[in-house]
Amino acid sequence: MRDCFILIRIIAVIVIATGLSACAATDVAMPRPEFLASPDQPVEQAEISDPLEKQNRAVFEGNQEINHAIIYPIAKAYNEIPEDVRDRISAFTTNLGEPVVFANDVLQLRLQAAGTTLGRFVLNSTVGIGGLFDVAATQQLAHQSGDFGQTLYVWGVRDSPYLVLPVLGPTNVRDAVGSGIEFAAQIPAGGLYPARLVATAENVTTTGAILTPVSDLSKVQDMEALEQSSLDFYTMLRSVADQKRQSDLREALETSALTAPPVPADPNAIEPVMVLTASPAWSEKPSPRADAKPELGKQLPETRMIVGTPAIPGG
């Protein structure tokens, strides 16, 4: 177990160091943070920025050697396990990552997503026997996205160069740094290492690499089939990884209190009724003669105008 913790720390250092050194090695500067999501920045990139393509391809080839030698054979063996057992593993590893998702949803002011994640974690950890069963899904509590790279995006760190990390696989500079910060922040809480490992693997490796959770090994064969059908697997994988990531980022922007568009007014809403008290001079009745004397104890009639949608008879 101690060796596992040491390995995890080494991986965290690799994530941070690789991301920072990649920026320093080129003329591409880190995007300037515009916190609270400046509306002047684009919501998503028109095309994938890959100024480090030469270095990325070299790292990608090394990762593919690991995939062919280790990951693909393990995935084939894993898929021989009964599906029910694989479902229990998947539910358990997903539940371990829920605290990290909850914390980031709060930081993004995605309060509904945070509430859903908290409900999932409590329900699955208790009724679901420590997360072995995804009971929350049967109660319409779907798994939410949430990681610190996504949080940085909501806060305003938008454009970020594509990056392929050794062993970890495809990501971008912002998400690599975000995952490293997440990891480092939880080092004092050793009990959260399993959750951190799962969250790092899910958020950094969007399409399968050596640290992909065991529960995702069932999807590795899909990646192998994609590789066999692609003329340029690097480009194909870059596109697939970016599309999945953009989907998570759009969801965060659309549901965050910081960036969500204002709710449009309902055109069918009934305006409130306003009662105006009018002067007798506004009445259609002719004004009394100047020499006429009003009867004592009798007030002049009050005229009212009703402004707004009239009441529907019998409604």
C-alpha positions as CSV (number, residue, x, y, z in Angstrom):
1,M,0.0,0.0,0.0
2,R,2.9,2.4,0.8
3,D,4.4,1.8,-2.6
4,C,1.0,2.6,-4.1
5,F,0.9,6.0,-2.3
6,I,4.5,6.8,-3.5
7,L,3.5,5.9,-7.1
8,I,0.5,8.3,-6.8
9,R,2.6,11.1,-5.6
10,I,5.0,10.6,-8.5
11,I,2.2,10.7,-10.9
12,A,1.0,14.0,-9.4
13,V,4.4,15.5,-9.9
14,I,4.5,14.2,-13.5
15,V,1.1,15.9,-14.2
16,I,2.2,19.3,-12.9
17,A,5.8,19.2,-14.2
18,T,4.8,18.0,-17.7
19,G,2.1,20.7,-18.0
20,L,4.3,23.5,-16.9
21,S,7.4,22.4,-18.9
22,A,5.2,22.1,-22.0
23,C,4.2,25.7,-21.7
24,A,7.8,26.9,-21.0
25,A,9.1,25.0,-24.0
26,T,7.0,26.9,-26.5
27,D,6.0,30.5,-27.3
28,V,2.5,29.6,-26.3
29,A,1.7,31.3,-22.9
30,M,-0.7,30.1,-20.4
31,P,-4.2,31.7,-20.9
32,R,-4.7,34.7,-18.6
33,P,-7.3,33.8,-16.0
34,E,-10.5,35.9,-16.3
35,F,-12.3,34.9,-13.2
36,L,-16.0,34.9,-13.0
37,A,-16.2,33.9,-16.6
38,S,-15.6,36.9,-18.8
39,P,-18.3,37.0,-21.5
40,D,-15.7,38.3,-24.0
41,Q,-14.0,34.9,-24.1
42,P,-15.3,32.2,-26.5
43,V,-17.4,29.4,-25.0
44,E,-15.6,26.8,-27.0
45,Q,-12.7,26.6,-29.4
46,A,-13.5,26.4,-33.2
47,E,-10.6,24.0,-33.7
48,I,-8.3,22.1,-31.3
49,S,-5.1,24.1,-30.5
50,D,-2.1,21.7,-30.7
51,P,1.1,23.7,-30.8
52,L,2.9,20.9,-29.1
53,E,2.0,18.3,-31.8
54,K,5.5,17.1,-32.4
55,Q,6.1,16.4,-28.7
56,N,2.6,15.1,-28.2
57,R,3.0,12.5,-31.0
58,A,6.2,11.2,-29.5
59,V,4.6,10.7,-26.1
60,F,1.5,9.2,-27.8
61,E,3.6,6.6,-29.6
62,G,5.1,5.6,-26.2
63,N,1.6,5.3,-24.7
64,Q,0.4,3.1,-27.5
65,E,3.2,0.7,-26.9
66,I,2.0,0.4,-23.3
67,N,-1.5,0.0,-24.5
68,H,-0.6,-2.8,-26.8
69,A,1.7,-4.6,-24.4
70,I,-0.4,-4.2,-21.2
71,I,-3.8,-2.5,-21.4
72,Y,-5.4,-4.3,-24.4
73,P,-4.7,-7.8,-23.1
74,I,-5.9,-6.9,-19.6
75,A,-9.1,-5.4,-21.1
76,K,-9.8,-8.6,-23.0
77,A,-9.4,-10.7,-19.8
78,Y,-11.5,-8.2,-17.8
79,N,-14.4,-8.5,-20.2
80,E,-14.5,-12.3,-19.5
81,I,-15.7,-11.4,-16.0
82,P,-19.5,-11.7,-15.5
83,E,-21.2,-8.4,-16.4
84,D,-22.9,-8.2,-12.9
85,V,-19.4,-8.2,-11.2
86,R,-18.2,-5.5,-13.6
87,D,-21.2,-3.4,-12.8
88,R,-20.4,-3.7,-9.1
89,I,-16.8,-2.5,-9.7
90,S,-18.0,0.3,-11.9
91,A,-20.5,1.5,-9.2
92,F,-17.9,1.3,-6.5
93,T,-15.2,3.3,-8.3
94,T,-17.7,5.9,-9.4
95,N,-18.9,6.3,-5.8
96,L,-15.3,6.8,-4.6
97,G,-15.0,9.9,-6.9
98,E,-18.3,11.5,-5.8
99,P,-16.8,13.7,-3.0
100,V,-14.4,15.3,-5.6
101,V,-17.3,15.9,-8.0
102,F,-19.3,17.5,-5.2
103,A,-16.5,19.9,-4.1
104,N,-16.0,21.1,-7.7
105,D,-19.7,21.5,-8.3
106,V,-19.9,23.8,-5.3
107,L,-16.9,25.8,-6.5
108,Q,-18.6,26.2,-9.9
109,L,-21.9,27.3,-8.2
110,R,-23.7,24.4,-9.8
111,L,-25.9,24.0,-6.8
112,Q,-28.4,21.6,-8.3
113,A,-25.5,19.3,-9.5
114,A,-23.9,19.5,-6.1
115,G,-27.2,18.5,-4.4
116,T,-27.6,15.6,-6.8
117,T,-24.0,14.4,-6.2
118,L,-24.4,14.7,-2.4
119,G,-27.7,12.7,-2.6
120,R,-26.0,10.1,-4.8
121,F,-23.1,9.6,-2.4
122,V,-25.2,9.3,0.7
123,L,-27.8,7.0,-0.9
124,N,-25.2,4.7,-2.6
125,S,-22.9,4.6,0.4
126,T,-25.7,3.5,2.7
127,V,-28.5,1.7,0.8
128,G,-26.1,0.8,-2.0
129,I,-23.8,-1.0,0.4
130,G,-20.7,1.2,0.3
131,G,-21.3,2.1,-3.4
132,L,-21.5,-1.4,-4.8
133,F,-25.0,-0.7,-6.2
134,D,-26.0,2.5,-7.9
135,V,-29.3,2.9,-6.1
136,A,-29.4,6.6,-6.8
137,A,-29.7,6.0,-10.6
138,T,-33.0,4.3,-9.9
139,Q,-34.2,7.4,-8.2
140,Q,-33.4,9.7,-11.2
141,L,-30.2,11.0,-9.5
142,A,-27.8,10.8,-12.5
143,H,-24.0,11.0,-12.1
144,Q,-22.7,14.6,-12.5
145,S,-19.5,15.9,-14.0
146,G,-17.1,18.0,-11.8
147,D,-13.3,18.4,-11.7
148,F,-10.9,21.2,-11.0
149,G,-10.0,21.6,-14.7
150,Q,-13.7,22.2,-15.4
151,T,-13.9,24.6,-12.4
152,L,-11.0,26.6,-13.9
153,Y,-12.9,26.8,-17.2
154,V,-16.0,28.1,-15.5
155,W,-13.9,30.7,-13.7
156,G,-12.6,31.9,-17.0
157,V,-9.5,29.9,-18.0
158,R,-10.8,29.0,-21.5
159,D,-8.4,28.3,-24.3
160,S,-5.8,25.7,-23.5
161,P,-3.3,23.7,-25.7
162,Y,-3.9,20.0,-26.2
163,L,-1.4,17.9,-24.3
164,V,-0.6,14.2,-24.2
165,L,0.9,13.1,-20.9
166,P,3.2,10.1,-20.5
167,V,1.1,7.1,-19.3
168,L,-1.9,9.4,-18.4
169,G,-2.8,10.1,-22.0
170,P,-4.8,12.9,-23.7
171,T,-5.7,16.1,-21.9
172,N,-4.8,19.8,-22.1
173,V,-2.6,22.1,-20.1
174,R,-5.5,23.5,-18.0
175,D,-6.9,20.1,-17.1
176,A,-3.5,18.7,-16.3
177,V,-2.7,21.5,-13.9
178,G,-6.2,21.3,-12.4
179,S,-5.8,17.6,-11.7
180,G,-2.4,18.2,-10.2
181,I,-3.8,20.8,-7.9
182,E,-6.6,18.6,-6.9
183,F,-4.2,15.8,-6.1
184,A,-1.9,18.0,-4.1
185,A,-4.7,19.5,-2.1
186,Q,-5.7,16.0,-0.9
187,I,-2.3,14.8,0.1
188,P,-2.8,15.6,3.8
189,A,-6.0,13.5,3.7
190,G,-4.5,10.0,3.0
191,G,-7.9,8.4,3.3
192,L,-9.0,10.1,0.1
193,Y,-6.3,8.6,-2.1
194,P,-8.6,6.0,-3.7
195,A,-11.1,8.8,-4.6
196,R,-8.3,11.0,-5.9
197,L,-6.9,8.2,-8.1
198,V,-10.3,7.5,-9.6
199,A,-11.0,11.2,-10.2
200,T,-7.6,11.8,-11.8
201,A,-8.0,8.8,-14.1
202,E,-11.5,9.9,-15.2
203,N,-10.7,13.5,-15.7
204,V,-7.3,13.4,-17.3
205,T,-7.6,10.3,-19.5
206,T,-10.8,10.9,-21.4
207,T,-10.3,8.0,-23.7
208,G,-8.4,5.2,-22.1
209,A,-4.9,5.0,-20.9
210,I,-2.9,3.0,-18.2
211,L,-4.6,4.8,-15.3
212,T,-8.1,4.4,-16.6
213,P,-10.3,3.0,-13.8
214,V,-10.7,-0.8,-13.8
215,S,-14.4,-0.2,-14.5
216,D,-13.5,1.4,-17.9
217,L,-11.5,-1.5,-19.2
218,S,-14.7,-2.7,-20.8
219,K,-14.5,0.3,-23.1
220,V,-10.8,-0.2,-24.1
221,Q,-11.8,-2.6,-26.9
222,D,-13.8,0.1,-28.5
223,M,-10.6,2.2,-28.5
224,E,-8.7,-0.7,-30.1
225,A,-11.3,-1.0,-32.8
226,L,-11.1,2.8,-33.4
227,E,-7.4,2.5,-33.8
228,Q,-7.7,-0.3,-36.3
229,S,-10.1,1.8,-38.4
230,S,-8.2,5.1,-38.3
231,L,-5.7,6.3,-40.8
232,D,-4.3,8.7,-38.3
233,F,-5.2,7.5,-34.8
234,Y,-3.5,10.4,-33.1
235,T,-5.8,12.9,-34.8
236,M,-8.8,10.7,-34.3
237,L,-8.2,10.3,-30.6
238,R,-7.5,14.0,-30.2
239,S,-10.9,14.8,-31.7
240,V,-12.8,12.2,-29.7
241,A,-11.2,13.4,-26.4
242,D,-11.9,17.0,-27.2
243,Q,-15.5,16.3,-28.1
244,K,-16.2,14.6,-24.8
245,R,-14.4,17.3,-22.8
246,Q,-16.3,20.1,-24.6
247,S,-19.6,18.4,-23.7
248,D,-18.7,18.5,-20.0
249,L,-17.5,22.1,-20.2
250,R,-20.7,23.2,-22.0
251,E,-22.8,21.5,-19.3
252,A,-20.9,23.3,-16.6
253,L,-21.4,26.7,-18.3
254,E,-25.1,26.2,-18.8
255,T,-25.8,25.2,-15.2
256,S,-23.4,27.4,-13.2
257,A,-24.9,30.5,-11.5
258,L,-21.8,32.3,-12.7
259,T,-22.3,31.8,-16.4
260,A,-25.8,30.4,-17.0
261,P,-27.8,32.6,-19.4
262,P,-30.8,34.6,-17.9
263,V,-34.1,32.8,-17.9
264,P,-36.3,34.4,-20.6
265,A,-39.6,35.9,-19.6
266,D,-42.7,33.7,-20.1
267,P,-44.7,35.2,-22.9
268,N,-47.9,33.5,-21.6
269,A,-47.5,34.9,-18.1
270,I,-50.5,37.0,-16.9
271,E,-49.5,40.5,-15.9
272,P,-50.6,41.6,-12.4
273,V,-53.9,43.6,-12.3
274,M,-53.4,47.2,-11.3
275,V,-56.3,49.3,-9.9
276,L,-56.3,53.0,-10.5
277,T,-58.6,55.3,-8.5
278,A,-59.7,58.1,-10.8
279,S,-60.8,61.6,-10.0
280,P,-64.5,62.4,-10.6
281,A,-63.3,64.8,-13.2
282,W,-62.2,61.8,-15.3
283,S,-65.7,60.3,-15.3
284,E,-67.7,60.3,-18.4
285,K,-70.6,61.8,-16.5
286,P,-71.0,65.6,-16.9
287,S,-69.7,67.8,-14.1
288,P,-72.3,69.3,-11.8
289,R,-73.3,73.0,-12.3
290,A,-71.3,75.5,-10.4
291,D,-74.5,76.8,-8.6
292,A,-75.6,73.2,-7.6
293,K,-75.3,72.3,-4.0
294,P,-74.4,68.8,-3.1
295,E,-76.6,67.1,-0.6
296,L,-75.2,67.0,2.9
297,G,-73.7,63.7,4.0
298,K,-73.5,62.4,0.4
299,Q,-70.1,61.8,-1.2
300,L,-69.4,62.0,-4.9
301,P,-69.1,58.6,-6.6
302,E,-65.6,57.1,-7.1
303,T,-64.6,56.0,-10.5
304,R,-62.2,53.0,-10.9
305,M,-60.3,51.8,-14.0
306,I,-59.0,48.2,-14.1
307,V,-55.7,47.8,-16.0
308,G,-54.5,44.3,-16.9
309,T,-55.9,41.0,-18.1
310,P,-59.6,40.8,-17.5
311,A,-60.9,37.9,-15.4
312,I,-62.3,35.0,-17.3
313,P,-66.0,34.3,-16.3
314,G,-66.3,31.1,-14.5
315,G,-62.5,30.7,-14.3
